Amino acid sequence: MMNELLVLGLLMHWPLHAYRLAKIANNILGPTGNISRGTLSGLLAKLEQSGLVTEAASSEAPFPSDRPSRVLAITPAGRERFLQLMLDAPSQLDIPRFHIKALHLEFLPPERQLFLIEHFLLACQNFIRDKQAEVHRFGADAEKHVHMNDTFSEGVQAFMRLKIEQIQLEITWGQALRDRVVCRLHHEPLS
């Protein structure tokens, strides 16, 4: 579902050559989340069969191509599916999916943007609360420490603290994102 959101989101901006789509997607996902050619090819075939994307003229792609490649564009049904995926609020913290959604917030009304951001921030806060309680329980549970050496125990606690710090950075970023949406909301003329 995340790859589908990523592909449809990119096609919301422009029609793209398939290889360019793969390149942009993998740049967004980074080294730990690359989409293989096979996975992307299968996903594009599925999206095309479902009527969510269609082949487009090469002249419609805004970026020049130095190799032969099909150009794909999103269809009206694909736009509807994209909005469905954007508005889906997972019950658990899903950082990679929110990062992709954050790239495409412009396609949602400001109220929906704020809902998604607030949902993300709440999930982050819940994660931190739960992880801090887990760190406390782990440190206080003498029974657990009987069966592990001090180096391993310290390493586990340090790793849990690292996860908390990472999510605190996500909260800082999410709050800045929310502030930008609120600022735009208050500075745009009402229609």
C-alpha positions in Angstrom: 0.0 0.0 0.0 2.9 2.3 0.8 4.4 1.8 -2.7 1.0 2.4 -4.3 0.7 5.7 -2.4 4.2 6.7 -3.4 3.7 6.0 -7.1 0.2 7.5 -7.3 1.5 10.6 -5.3 4.3 11.2 -7.8 1.9 10.8 -10.7 -0.4 13.4 -9.1 2.4 15.9 -9.9 3.3 14.9 -13.4 3.2 12.0 -16.0 6.6 10.2 -15.7 8.8 7.8 -17.6 8.8 4.5 -15.7 12.5 4.6 -15.1 12.2 8.2 -13.8 9.4 7.1 -11.5 11.7 4.4 -10.1 14.6 6.8 -9.6 12.5 9.4 -7.8 10.7 6.8 -5.7 14.0 5.3 -4.6 15.5 8.7 -3.8 12.5 9.3 -1.6 12.7 6.0 0.2 16.4 6.0 0.7 18.8 3.1 1.0 16.6 1.1 3.4 13.4 1.1 1.4 14.3 0.8 -2.3 11.7 -0.5 -4.7 13.2 -3.2 -7.0 12.5 -3.1 -10.7 10.4 -6.2 -10.4 8.3 -4.8 -7.6 7.7 -1.6 -9.4 7.0 -3.3 -12.7 4.4 -5.5 -11.0 2.9 -2.6 -9.2 2.6 -0.5 -12.4 1.0 -3.4 -14.2 -1.5 -3.8 -11.4 -2.3 -0.1 -11.3 -2.7 -0.1 -15.1 -5.0 -3.1 -15.0 -7.1 -1.5 -12.3 -7.4 1.7 -14.4 -5.5 3.8 -11.9 -2.7 4.7 -14.3 -2.5 4.8 -18.1 0.1 5.2 -20.8 0.7 8.8 -21.9 2.5 10.5 -24.7 6.2 11.0 -24.2 5.7 14.7 -24.8 3.6 14.9 -21.6 6.5 14.0 -19.3 8.1 17.2 -18.0 11.6 15.6 -17.7 13.5 14.6 -20.8 14.4 11.0 -21.4 17.7 9.7 -22.5 16.4 6.2 -22.9 13.2 4.6 -24.3 10.7 4.2 -21.5 6.9 4.2 -21.2 5.3 7.4 -19.8 2.6 6.8 -17.2 -0.1 9.2 -16.1 -2.7 9.0 -13.3 -6.3 8.6 -14.3 -9.4 10.1 -12.5 -9.9 6.7 -10.8 -6.2 6.9 -9.7 -6.7 10.3 -8.2 -9.6 8.9 -6.2 -7.5 6.0 -5.0 -4.7 8.4 -4.1 -7.0 10.5 -2.0 -8.3 7.3 -0.3 -4.8 6.3 0.6 -3.9 9.8 1.8 -6.9 9.9 4.1 -6.4 6.5 5.6 -5.2 6.9 9.2 -3.4 3.8 10.4 -4.1 2.6 13.9 -0.3 2.3 14.6 2.6 4.6 14.0 3.7 4.3 10.4 6.5 6.8 9.9 7.5 5.9 6.3 3.9 6.1 5.1 3.4 9.5 6.8 6.6 10.8 5.2 5.2 10.0 1.8 1.9 11.6 2.7 3.7 14.7 3.9 5.2 15.2 0.4 1.7 15.3 -1.1 -0.4 17.2 1.5 -1.0 20.0 -1.1 -3.7 17.8 -2.7 -5.8 17.8 0.5 -7.8 20.6 2.0 -6.0 22.2 5.0 -8.4 20.7 7.5 -7.5 17.2 6.2 -3.9 18.1 6.2 -4.1 19.1 9.9 -6.0 15.9 10.8 -3.3 13.7 9.3 -0.5 15.7 11.0 -2.3 15.7 14.4 -3.0 11.9 14.0 0.7 11.4 13.3 1.8 13.5 16.2 -0.5 11.7 18.6 0.8 8.3 17.4 4.4 9.6 18.0 3.5 10.8 21.5 1.8 7.5 22.3 4.9 5.6 21.0 7.2 7.7 23.3 4.9 7.2 26.3 4.8 3.4 25.8 8.6 3.2 25.1 9.4 5.2 28.2 7.3 2.9 30.3 9.0 0.0 28.7 12.4 1.4 29.5 11.4 2.0 33.1 9.9 -1.6 33.4 13.0 -3.1 31.8 15.4 -1.2 34.2 13.3 -2.1 37.2 12.8 -5.8 36.5 15.6 -7.5 38.3 14.4 -10.9 37.1 15.3 -9.9 33.5 18.8 -8.8 34.4 19.6 -12.2 36.1 19.8 -13.8 32.7 21.8 -11.2 30.8 25.1 -9.5 31.3 25.5 -5.8 32.0 26.8 -4.9 28.6 23.7 -6.4 26.8 21.3 -4.9 29.3 22.9 -1.4 28.9 22.8 -1.9 25.1 19.1 -2.7 25.2 18.3 0.3 27.3 20.4 2.6 25.1 18.7 1.3 22.0 15.3 1.9 23.5 16.4 5.5 24.4 17.6 6.0 20.8 14.1 5.0 19.5 12.6 7.6 21.8 15.0 10.3 20.5 14.2 9.4 16.9 10.5 9.8 17.5 11.1 13.1 19.3 12.7 14.3 16.1 9.7 13.2 14.2 7.5 15.2 16.6 9.6 18.3 16.1 9.4 17.9 12.3 5.6 17.2 12.5 5.0 20.3 14.6 6.9 22.4 12.1 4.8 20.9 9.3 1.6 21.6 11.3 2.8 25.2 11.9 3.3 25.7 8.1 -0.2 24.4 7.3 -1.8 26.6 10.0 0.2 29.6 8.7 -1.0 29.0 5.1 -4.5 28.5 6.4 -4.6 31.9 8.1 -2.9 33.8 5.3 -5.0 32.4 2.4 -8.1 34.5 1.4 -11.4 32.8 2.2 -13.5 31.9 -0.8 
